[in-house]
Amino acid sequence: MFTEYIATQGDRWDSIAYKAYGDASKMNPIIEANPSISLSTSFVGGERLLVPIIEIKNETDKSLLPPWKRVPSDLEKQAAATAPLLLDIKTTGGLGSFDQSFD
């Protein structure tokens, strides 16, 4: 399985591997998946690359992963869990209000 990546100007094979896998040294699977693309030092931009989906253990650029591999971080999970509480406080005035006097 693969995901598609559109290179931006200045991207390199190692920088794309870092974005995709969190490890610049894992560029070989990307290079092998794109045999028609030159091994130039950097991309001009706009080139479409296939990025193999591999098992990863580091934090990655989650936008390059397929939706079923995008697991929310603990912070995102915590924010999602507290969102209804914050909405309730805002709509019900649960924190009280200020009358502009500070005496």
Z-matrix of the N, CA and C atoms (Angstrom, degrees):
N
C 1 1.453
C 2 1.524 1 108.91
N 3 1.317 2 113.64 1 149.30
C 4 1.454 3 121.21 2 -177.13
C 5 1.519 4 110.10 3 -136.17
N 6 1.323 5 115.37 4 159.82
C 7 1.449 6 122.53 5 166.82
C 8 1.527 7 106.11 6 -123.97
N 9 1.305 8 117.56 7 157.41
C 10 1.455 9 120.64 8 -177.70
C 11 1.521 10 109.81 9 -98.72
N 12 1.312 11 115.61 10 141.45
C 13 1.459 12 122.35 11 176.57
C 14 1.524 13 107.53 12 -128.95
N 15 1.316 14 116.90 13 133.28
C 16 1.457 15 121.25 14 176.10
C 17 1.521 16 106.82 15 -103.96
N 18 1.323 17 115.29 16 115.95
C 19 1.457 18 121.31 17 -176.05
C 20 1.526 19 110.90 18 -66.66
N 21 1.320 20 114.51 19 146.29
C 22 1.455 21 121.04 20 173.59
C 23 1.527 22 107.76 21 -107.57
N 24 1.305 23 116.17 22 161.27
C 25 1.461 24 120.00 23 -178.29
C 26 1.525 25 109.71 24 -57.40
N 27 1.323 26 115.54 25 130.90
C 28 1.453 27 121.17 26 178.91
C 29 1.518 28 114.52 27 93.83
N 30 1.346 29 117.33 28 -12.61
C 31 1.468 30 119.07 29 175.60
C 32 1.525 31 109.11 30 -58.02
N 33 1.321 32 114.97 31 147.81
C 34 1.459 33 122.03 32 173.36
C 35 1.524 34 107.07 33 -127.59
N 36 1.326 35 116.29 34 165.04
C 37 1.462 36 119.44 35 179.78
C 38 1.528 37 110.81 36 -56.45
N 39 1.327 38 116.60 37 -43.14
C 40 1.461 39 119.42 38 -177.99
C 41 1.528 40 111.83 39 -69.40
N 42 1.334 41 117.78 40 -35.31
C 43 1.468 42 119.21 41 179.56
C 44 1.531 43 111.13 42 -69.88
N 45 1.326 44 115.97 43 -33.99
C 46 1.474 45 119.29 44 176.66
C 47 1.525 46 109.48 45 -68.46
N 48 1.325 47 117.38 46 -41.33
C 49 1.467 48 120.95 47 177.07
C 50 1.521 49 110.26 48 -61.35
N 51 1.315 50 116.84 49 -38.94
C 52 1.468 51 119.77 50 178.79
C 53 1.523 52 110.84 51 -65.33
N 54 1.340 53 116.35 52 -43.08
C 55 1.469 54 119.91 53 178.39
C 56 1.528 55 111.14 54 -63.70
N 57 1.320 56 116.20 55 -40.15
C 58 1.464 57 120.32 56 -175.14
C 59 1.513 58 113.08 57 -80.13
N 60 1.323 59 116.74 58 -40.90
C 61 1.466 60 120.93 59 -171.18
C 62 1.520 61 114.61 60 -117.99
N 63 1.332 62 117.05 61 -9.41
C 64 1.453 63 119.18 62 -176.87
C 65 1.515 64 112.64 63 77.34
N 66 1.335 65 117.10 64 14.14
C 67 1.454 66 122.37 65 -177.00
C 68 1.528 67 108.62 66 -150.54
N 69 1.324 68 116.19 67 109.57
C 70 1.464 69 121.03 68 -177.15
C 71 1.523 70 112.62 69 -63.90
N 72 1.315 71 117.33 70 -23.81
C 73 1.466 72 119.63 71 -178.05
C 74 1.529 73 112.65 72 -74.83
N 75 1.330 74 117.98 73 -8.17
C 76 1.468 75 121.38 74 -179.52
C 77 1.524 76 112.00 75 -93.03
N 78 1.332 77 116.82 76 34.19
C 79 1.459 78 119.78 77 -178.48
C 80 1.521 79 112.73 78 -78.76
N 81 1.315 80 119.42 79 -20.52
C 82 1.466 81 121.33 80 -176.69
C 83 1.525 82 113.88 81 -58.33
N 84 1.332 83 121.19 82 -42.55
C 85 1.471 84 118.71 83 177.36
C 86 1.532 85 112.73 84 -60.79
N 87 1.326 86 116.81 85 -33.61
C 88 1.464 87 120.57 86 179.51
C 89 1.533 88 109.81 87 -71.73
N 90 1.321 89 116.39 88 -43.17
C 91 1.466 90 120.75 89 178.24
C 92 1.528 91 109.95 90 -61.29
N 93 1.327 92 117.24 91 -45.62
C 94 1.465 93 121.43 92 -179.07
C 95 1.523 94 112.36 93 -64.83
N 96 1.334 95 117.50 94 -30.47
C 97 1.463 96 121.35 95 -179.84
C 98 1.526 97 112.18 96 -77.89
N 99 1.325 98 117.23 97 -10.04
C 100 1.465 99 122.27 98 -176.86
C 101 1.524 100 110.98 99 -129.97
N 102 1.342 101 117.91 100 62.31
C 103 1.467 102 120.07 101 -174.55
C 104 1.529 103 114.28 102 -66.35
N 105 1.317 104 117.76 103 -19.79
C 106 1.468 105 119.62 104 -178.09
C 107 1.531 106 112.70 105 -84.00
N 108 1.329 107 116.72 106 -6.15
C 109 1.462 108 119.78 107 -177.79
C 110 1.527 109 109.40 108 -98.95
N 111 1.314 110 115.67 109 133.31
C 112 1.459 111 123.11 110 -178.06
C 113 1.530 112 111.37 111 -61.33
N 114 1.305 113 115.58 112 150.16
C 115 1.465 114 121.25 113 176.83
C 116 1.526 115 110.39 114 -86.61
N 117 1.319 116 116.16 115 45.57
C 118 1.458 117 120.61 116 -179.52
C 119 1.528 118 110.24 117 -64.67
N 120 1.317 119 115.30 118 164.79
C 121 1.460 120 119.23 119 -178.23
C 122 1.521 121 112.54 120 -70.98
N 123 1.326 122 117.69 121 -33.61
C 124 1.467 123 120.13 122 176.22
C 125 1.529 124 109.62 123 -150.19
N 126 1.325 125 114.69 124 158.09
C 127 1.457 126 120.96 125 -178.22
C 128 1.514 127 110.38 126 -89.29
N 129 1.331 128 115.63 127 148.45
C 130 1.460 129 122.08 128 176.49
C 131 1.532 130 109.52 129 -74.35
N 132 1.305 131 116.15 130 -36.89
C 133 1.460 132 122.35 131 -178.66
C 134 1.514 133 110.06 132 121.62
N 135 1.313 134 116.70 133 142.31
C 136 1.448 135 122.21 134 179.29
C 137 1.518 136 114.52 135 95.28
N 138 1.331 137 117.63 136 -11.32
C 139 1.465 138 119.71 137 178.91
C 140 1.528 139 109.38 138 -69.10
N 141 1.323 140 114.95 139 136.53
C 142 1.474 141 120.34 140 178.69
C 143 1.516 142 108.02 141 -96.18
N 144 1.326 143 115.28 142 125.19
C 145 1.461 144 121.31 143 -178.42
C 146 1.517 145 110.02 144 -119.21
N 147 1.315 146 115.93 145 147.12
C 148 1.455 147 120.96 146 170.74
C 149 1.525 148 107.35 147 -92.20
N 150 1.318 149 115.70 148 129.06
C 151 1.456 150 121.12 149 178.31
C 152 1.523 151 106.87 150 -113.37
N 153 1.339 152 117.44 151 113.09
C 154 1.465 153 119.46 152 179.55
C 155 1.528 154 111.26 153 -62.46
N 156 1.299 155 115.14 154 141.98
C 157 1.459 156 120.35 155 175.70
C 158 1.519 157 106.92 156 -87.49
N 159 1.317 158 114.85 157 114.62
C 160 1.460 159 120.40 158 -179.55
C 161 1.519 160 108.31 159 -123.32
N 162 1.306 161 115.86 160 162.44
C 163 1.466 162 120.75 161 176.57
C 164 1.521 163 107.83 162 -67.98
N 165 1.328 164 116.00 163 128.20
C 166 1.458 165 120.50 164 -178.30
C 167 1.515 166 109.97 165 -123.14
N 168 1.298 167 115.34 166 153.04
C 169 1.453 168 119.96 167 -178.76
C 170 1.521 169 112.35 168 -121.73
N 171 1.328 170 118.10 169 -4.17
C 172 1.462 171 122.51 170 -177.79
C 173 1.521 172 109.89 171 -108.10
N 174 1.338 173 114.48 172 169.46
C 175 1.464 174 120.84 173 172.31
C 176 1.519 175 107.49 174 -69.13
N 177 1.324 176 118.56 175 134.82
C 178 1.453 177 121.71 176 -176.77
C 179 1.513 178 110.59 177 -131.08
N 180 1.302 179 114.72 178 173.74
C 181 1.451 180 120.89 179 171.34
C 182 1.527 181 105.91 180 -74.01
N 183 1.318 182 116.72 181 99.02
C 184 1.460 183 121.16 182 -172.21
C 185 1.521 184 112.76 183 -65.45
N 186 1.322 185 117.95 184 -17.89
C 187 1.459 186 119.26 185 178.83
C 188 1.526 187 111.43 186 -67.62
N 189 1.327 188 118.12 187 -19.31
C 190 1.452 189 121.00 188 179.54
C 191 1.525 190 112.35 189 -87.08
N 192 1.330 191 117.19 190 -8.71
C 193 1.457 192 120.82 191 -179.65
C 194 1.516 193 110.24 192 -89.60
N 195 1.329 194 117.66 193 152.19
C 196 1.463 195 119.08 194 174.44
C 197 1.531 196 108.97 195 -67.42
N 198 1.319 197 118.93 196 155.67
C 199 1.465 198 121.76 197 -174.60
C 200 1.528 199 114.29 198 -52.22
N 201 1.331 200 118.29 199 -37.85
C 202 1.458 201 119.48 200 -177.13
C 203 1.531 202 112.97 201 -73.18
N 204 1.346 203 117.27 202 -11.17
C 205 1.463 204 120.82 203 177.46
C 206 1.527 205 112.04 204 -100.12
N 207 1.333 206 117.64 205 -3.97
C 208 1.463 207 121.35 206 -178.11
C 209 1.521 208 109.43 207 -86.00
N 210 1.300 209 116.78 208 89.75
C 211 1.457 210 122.13 209 -179.70
C 212 1.521 211 107.50 210 -90.78
N 213 1.322 212 117.49 211 125.80
C 214 1.465 213 119.11 212 -178.42
C 215 1.528 214 111.49 213 -63.74
N 216 1.320 215 115.49 214 145.37
C 217 1.459 216 120.08 215 176.77
C 218 1.523 217 108.81 216 -70.97
N 219 1.315 218 116.40 217 167.78
C 220 1.464 219 121.08 218 178.89
C 221 1.521 220 110.95 219 -58.74
N 222 1.332 221 117.39 220 -38.21
C 223 1.456 222 120.81 221 178.98
C 224 1.524 223 110.84 222 -64.48
N 225 1.341 224 117.71 223 -42.01
C 226 1.459 225 120.77 224 177.84
C 227 1.518 226 110.97 225 -65.15
N 228 1.331 227 117.18 226 -39.66
C 229 1.462 228 120.83 227 177.64
C 230 1.525 229 110.54 228 -62.82
N 231 1.343 230 115.69 229 -42.49
C 232 1.458 231 120.02 230 -179.90
C 233 1.530 232 110.87 231 -64.76
N 234 1.331 233 116.82 232 -41.42
C 235 1.462 234 120.44 233 179.27
C 236 1.524 235 110.82 234 -64.39
N 237 1.329 236 116.92 235 -40.95
C 238 1.462 237 120.49 236 178.81
C 239 1.520 238 111.11 237 -64.80
N 240 1.320 239 116.70 238 -35.70
C 241 1.470 240 120.40 239 -179.35
C 242 1.523 241 111.69 240 -71.43
N 243 1.331 242 118.38 241 -31.82
C 244 1.456 243 120.82 242 -177.37
C 245 1.517 244 113.31 243 -91.77
N 246 1.335 245 118.56 244 -12.68
C 247 1.460 246 121.30 245 -177.92
C 248 1.528 247 112.97 246 -55.68
N 249 1.341 248 120.25 247 -46.84
C 250 1.469 249 118.77 248 179.07
C 251 1.522 250 111.97 249 -61.98
N 252 1.329 251 117.83 250 -36.30
C 253 1.458 252 121.53 251 178.95
C 254 1.525 253 110.17 252 -64.08
N 255 1.320 254 117.19 253 -45.66
C 256 1.458 255 120.99 254 179.90
C 257 1.520 256 111.12 255 -64.61
N 258 1.308 257 117.53 256 -39.38
C 259 1.454 258 121.49 257 177.70
C 260 1.518 259 109.84 258 -62.49
N 261 1.325 260 118.00 259 -42.38
C 262 1.454 261 122.61 260 179.73
C 263 1.526 262 110.61 261 -63.18
N 264 1.309 263 117.90 262 -43.57
C 265 1.465 264 121.31 263 179.46
C 266 1.521 265 109.90 264 -62.88
N 267 1.302 266 117.64 265 -42.35
C 268 1.459 267 121.40 266 -178.20
C 269 1.527 268 111.49 267 -66.84
N 270 1.317 269 117.75 268 -42.30
C 271 1.461 270 119.66 269 -175.34
C 272 1.516 271 112.95 270 -79.25
N 273 1.321 272 118.00 271 -25.87
C 274 1.457 273 118.97 272 -177.52
C 275 1.521 274 112.95 273 -100.76
N 276 1.327 275 116.57 274 -3.89
C 277 1.464 276 118.62 275 -178.09
C 278 1.511 277 111.31 276 69.58
N 279 1.296 278 118.07 277 29.87
C 280 1.458 279 123.10 278 -174.89
C 281 1.514 280 115.02 279 -62.54
N 282 1.317 281 119.14 280 -14.99
C 283 1.452 282 120.65 281 178.98
C 284 1.515 283 112.49 282 -95.94
N 285 1.300 284 118.34 283 1.54
C 286 1.457 285 120.70 284 -177.80
C 287 1.515 286 110.19 285 84.05
N 288 1.317 287 115.86 286 -172.25
C 289 1.460 288 119.45 287 179.75
C 290 1.513 289 108.75 288 -142.62
N 291 1.310 290 115.24 289 161.59
C 292 1.460 291 120.87 290 178.70
C 293 1.520 292 108.83 291 -101.76
N 294 1.342 293 115.05 292 143.33
C 295 1.467 294 117.69 293 178.31
C 296 1.519 295 111.12 294 -104.57
N 297 1.299 296 117.98 295 17.01
C 298 1.466 297 125.70 296 177.89
C 299 1.524 298 113.14 297 72.19
N 300 1.342 299 119.86 298 2.05
C 301 1.463 300 119.53 299 175.54
C 302 1.517 301 108.75 300 -101.80
N 303 1.296 302 115.59 301 139.73
C 304 1.458 303 119.91 302 -177.20
C 305 1.532 304 111.51 303 -117.84
N 306 1.316 305 118.96 304 19.71
C 307 1.476 306 122.27 305 179.76
C 308 1.490 307 111.82 306 -75.80
